[in-house]
Amino acid sequence: MKIAIIYKSIHHGNTKKIAEVMAKTLEAELLDLKDVNKDIIKKYDLIGFGSGIYYGKPHKKFMNFVEGLDAADNKKAFVFTTSGRGKPNKWLKENLLDKGFDVIGEFHCKGYDTYGLTKIVGGISKGKPDEEDLENAETFAMDLKRKY
């Protein structure tokens, strides 16, 4: 099975840290969003989509990428996000489902956040993702590997 993980990670690299753990565990190709186009989807059997959450939504460039994807015809996918407040986001999953992806898993953890107004107070969720979060990401990826 060919697996890819596409991610967008800025500021503190929170999402990249999670993506790297998952890619290693799944033996997946790790792809920064800036290096892909929508046709890359055709090359893989399982695709992970990951982004930090900014004001309640994935990064704007990541949203544009997902919105521009062609119909997926039940291609398997999973989603993962990081955010300062630790609240998962439905946008990514819902939009992939609308594109015809079979979303087989979701992962979310807190990430150090100094975006927008949180910068004024020195950020929130300092030290996140931590070792426990990385272990949880690895466990999530191992479960995906076992199931698919």
Steps between C-alpha positions, in 0.01 A plus 500: 500500500636841401446759772558876501460763767436855382533770763516876551695609805611854581607700805624231743492184286238328718323327213830404336609323820182291496530438124859376536406246768208372295707482180772299671249260655304454177810499277327780310633768273495830688396794282490867593197663340724747315652207306179335372224551251155345487607220264726346767190341650481250215836343593403377848262250660480679836556871558535688826398865502632718784491867592518730793171669590483879467193683629303176486604379154798337328762724339348694208741346246407154627130579468556622143689179419221276634231705326690462170526121515316289245245241608678223688273200436534353854878538523601439862614798705562608857520845655707651777512847650672697773370809677569708806162439653498129427169496320482281191367653184224350287574699185775274370311174546172636366659647188692180424180300540328743261779429248429127525782393732446217746634664819613207715646687797548832677771621736531827688727639768590834649784701352691803626310801369616859468269581209296819510404627843660207685837662422418782742496261797805302388301227331293208619562126525872550554704183460238337276507268326694318771635144520160362596341668196769355273446154651124537444567596136718191461229279654240654268722426198569143617126441532449627145777272376344197668153572365599586146 
